[in-house]
Each structure stands twice: as C-alpha cells, then as structure tokens.
C-alpha cells in the first residue's frame, strides 16, 4: 500500500543519502509536501515586527519521488489533541 501524505500526520523520512528526519506534515500539494522538523518561540523583538506569528517553524521539502521513503507514525487530527492550526493559514488541498 502506498502512503499518501496528509496534513497533521507524523512521519519518519529515511532516505538512502541522508539522515532520518521526523516531523509533522505541515503542507500538502501534488508537487511537494513540507515536513515541520522544528519549532521555536520568537523573541519579543521578532513578535513586535510580525505579531501574527509567535513561533518560527523549520520545514523541509519532500517531493513525490521520495514519498515512498516516508513512514506514517500517527496523526493529530483527533478531537482530544490540543493542536490548533494557525489562524489565517490556507486550507491544504485533500
């Protein structure tokens, strides 16, 4: 069975030429996905300059030819989860 990435899936990406990456699928498109591998809080100065975003997200691109290297672990789409999408974020295509 071929894995089809969806937003809010937690995946492990193992490639033959690089390290293992773990993170949340942040954006999905037919041409690529982004995987969020890190988040950190902005300092007060940066929040003042851009108050709509309180955190910095580090994402990597993963193209369809590499999707077979992704291992699905879990998702955070359940009602019990506390994750909230950023206000004003575009809706990702399904």
trRosetta pair geometry for C-beta under 8 A, 3 or more apart (Angstrom, degrees):
i j d omega theta_ij theta_ji phi_ij phi_ji
2 67 7.7 55 -178 116 97 114
2 68 7.1 -57 -135 -98 88 82
3 67 6.5 -152 81 161 90 95
3 68 7.6 143 37 -114 95 38
3 70 5.7 -127 90 87 142 103
3 71 7.7 -178 -40 -120 165 23
3 72 5.4 -175 -135 -31 133 111
4 67 7.8 21 -113 173 36 142
5 9 6.1 -144 -153 46 67 140
5 11 7.0 -38 -116 -51 102 151
5 25 5.0 171 -176 -120 109 151
5 28 5.5 -174 108 -111 100 116
5 33 4.9 -31 102 -75 157 163
5 62 7.8 122 -52 87 162 128
5 67 6.3 -118 -22 -135 108 113
5 70 6.5 -1 -75 107 106 169
6 9 5.1 98 63 -29 76 117
6 25 6.4 118 85 83 33 149
6 28 6.4 -39 -129 -46 29 158
6 75 7.1 -7 84 -112 113 134
6 94 7.6 14 -128 -141 99 68
7 25 5.6 -135 -116 110 31 99
7 26 7.0 17 -135 -178 85 13
7 27 6.9 16 -98 -102 103 22
7 28 5.6 -117 -49 -5 79 110
7 92 4.6 134 -46 48 138 153
8 24 6.4 -14 -130 -168 34 109
8 25 6.6 -49 18 65 20 88
8 75 5.2 67 122 -167 89 91
8 76 4.8 -116 -173 56 103 81
8 77 5.1 116 108 -58 143 84
8 83 7.1 154 -130 102 113 151
9 24 7.2 149 77 -153 37 60
9 25 4.6 25 51 13 86 123
9 72 5.9 -57 -175 -132 125 92
9 73 7.8 132 171 43 78 69
9 74 7.6 171 -156 95 59 32
9 75 4.9 -42 -101 -96 56 91
10 22 7.4 18 179 -179 91 87
10 23 7.2 -135 -144 132 68 19
10 24 5.6 -38 -95 -94 66 66
10 25 7.8 -133 -73 -2 21 77
10 72 7.8 96 75 -164 56 54
10 73 4.5 -59 100 65 98 112
10 74 5.0 9 40 58 117 74
10 75 6.7 -167 4 -88 77 33
10 76 7.2 79 -36 -26 101 95
11 22 7.3 -167 95 -143 45 53
11 23 6.9 -17 57 66 75 54
11 24 7.8 120 16 -120 77 20
11 25 6.1 59 -3 -47 120 95
11 35 6.4 -89 60 -122 114 126
11 70 4.7 -16 -172 -166 135 104
11 71 6.3 143 -162 68 73 47
11 72 5.9 -40 -103 -99 83 42
11 73 6.3 -180 -99 3 26 92
12 20 6.2 -7 -174 -173 96 106
12 21 7.4 160 -158 84 48 47
12 22 5.1 -15 -105 -100 73 83
12 70 7.2 141 71 -158 44 54
12 71 4.4 -16 58 56 96 107
12 73 6.2 86 -18 -47 94 116
13 20 6.8 157 79 -158 54 54
13 21 4.5 -6 54 58 108 96
13 22 7.6 -166 18 -74 72 35
13 35 6.5 -153 -24 2 135 175
13 62 6.3 -129 -112 -103 146 137
13 66 7.3 34 -155 151 114 116
13 69 5.8 56 -159 118 71 101
13 70 5.5 -24 -96 -98 75 70
13 71 7.8 -166 -74 18 30 74
14 20 5.1 -12 -96 -108 77 89
14 69 5.7 -140 69 -179 57 94
14 71 7.0 27 5 -10 105 114
15 18 4.8 25 69 43 118 90
15 66 6.6 -25 -97 -147 115 117
15 69 5.2 35 -86 -177 67 160
18 21 7.9 3 121 -26 115 103
21 35 6.5 105 129 107 126 142
21 37 5.6 -62 -167 -102 106 132
21 60 6.3 -54 -167 38 165 151
22 37 7.0 109 73 -129 45 85
22 73 7.9 28 -148 -17 101 151
23 26 7.9 -29 142 -30 113 100
23 35 4.4 115 79 162 118 93
23 36 4.9 -163 173 82 121 48
23 37 4.1 -93 -61 -88 144 55
23 38 7.6 -67 -106 -26 127 47
23 59 7.9 174 140 -123 153 61
23 60 7.7 125 39 26 150 101
24 35 6.9 156 75 -159 32 64
24 36 4.7 -13 60 52 89 106
24 76 7.1 -25 -125 11 126 126
25 28 6.3 29 164 -61 120 99
25 33 5.6 -35 -147 175 101 131
25 34 7.5 119 -161 79 54 50
25 35 5.9 -39 -97 -102 50 70
25 36 7.8 162 -115 10 1 83
26 33 7.8 133 49 170 62 82
26 34 4.6 -49 62 95 105 101
26 35 6.6 150 4 -123 93 15
26 36 4.3 97 -54 -35 125 103
26 57 6.9 129 -126 166 156 142
26 59 5.4 -87 38 -112 149 130
27 33 6.3 172 89 -157 61 57
27 34 4.4 37 40 28 100 106
27 59 7.6 40 15 -166 106 156
27 92 5.8 -170 -143 -105 56 122
28 33 5.0 -7 -108 -111 61 99
28 92 5.1 82 40 174 85 128
28 93 6.6 -119 96 64 91 73
29 32 5.8 16 62 54 103 57
29 33 7.0 177 29 -81 64 51
29 92 7.8 -111 -59 -155 65 90
29 93 6.6 77 -110 35 56 117
30 64 7.5 -4 172 -61 53 133
30 93 7.8 -31 -31 82 83 143
31 63 7.3 -40 162 -134 57 82
31 64 7.3 -90 -154 -20 23 108
32 61 5.1 -17 -177 -163 138 99
32 62 6.5 143 -165 72 81 42
32 63 5.1 -44 -104 -97 88 60
32 64 7.3 -107 -88 -28 43 71
33 61 7.6 142 76 -156 41 52
33 62 5.1 -21 63 63 89 98
33 67 7.6 89 9 -95 124 102
34 59 4.1 20 175 171 116 132
34 60 6.9 152 -155 71 67 32
34 61 6.0 -39 -100 -95 70 52
34 62 7.4 154 -105 16 21 82
35 59 6.3 149 70 -157 35 76
35 60 5.3 -21 58 58 92 86
35 62 5.7 46 -15 -14 113 124
36 39 6.7 22 171 -53 119 97
36 57 5.4 -52 -131 -170 112 109
36 58 7.0 108 -157 74 63 51
36 59 5.1 -40 -91 -94 57 85
37 58 5.6 -62 65 102 82 99
37 59 7.0 140 9 -115 78 31
37 60 5.9 30 -13 -5 126 107
38 57 7.4 152 89 -160 56 44
38 58 3.9 10 59 44 100 122
39 55 5.2 11 -173 168 99 133
39 56 7.1 159 -153 80 51 50
39 57 5.5 -13 -103 -105 82 66
39 58 7.3 -144 -66 18 38 78
40 55 6.6 159 80 -159 30 84
40 56 5.3 -13 61 56 83 98
40 58 7.9 38 2 -17 95 106
41 54 6.7 -26 -142 150 77 85
41 55 5.7 -55 -102 -106 43 78
41 56 7.9 42 125 14 3 81
42 46 3.9 -115 -176 89 117 124
42 47 5.0 148 98 -55 120 79
42 50 7.8 -112 -150 67 174 99
42 53 7.2 88 -18 116 142 82
42 54 6.1 -145 28 -178 105 39
42 55 6.3 -155 -16 -104 85 21
42 56 5.8 111 -71 -31 86 92
43 46 5.4 90 55 14 70 101
43 47 7.1 -134 100 -5 34 92
44 47 5.6 -57 -145 38 33 112
44 48 6.3 39 155 -25 66 104
45 48 5.8 -54 -154 30 28 114
45 49 6.8 22 151 -14 62 106
46 49 5.6 -55 -149 38 36 110
46 50 6.5 -26 169 36 70 95
46 56 7.8 -21 145 -54 156 111
47 50 7.1 -86 -140 69 25 60
47 51 5.8 57 169 -108 70 60
47 54 6.1 23 -114 -122 111 64
48 51 6.9 11 -128 -67 19 91
50 53 5.4 -10 131 42 112 96
52 87 7.7 -117 -166 76 93 98
52 88 6.9 -30 -176 42 129 149
53 56 7.8 84 143 -78 119 47
53 86 7.3 -1 -108 -143 82 138
62 66 5.3 -116 -167 84 85 122
62 67 6.8 110 143 -80 111 64
62 70 7.0 78 168 -65 155 121
63 66 5.6 83 62 14 67 102
63 67 7.9 -103 109 -33 37 83
64 67 5.4 -26 -151 -11 45 119
66 69 5.1 -43 -177 28 75 118
66 70 7.4 86 132 -33 77 91
67 70 5.5 -39 -162 11 51 119
75 78 7.5 128 97 -20 86 82
76 81 4.5 144 -170 -153 82 163
76 83 4.7 51 146 17 134 145
77 81 7.2 72 38 25 7 142
78 81 5.0 109 66 -13 80 100
85 89 5.3 -114 162 47 105 137
86 89 4.2 97 71 -41 93 119
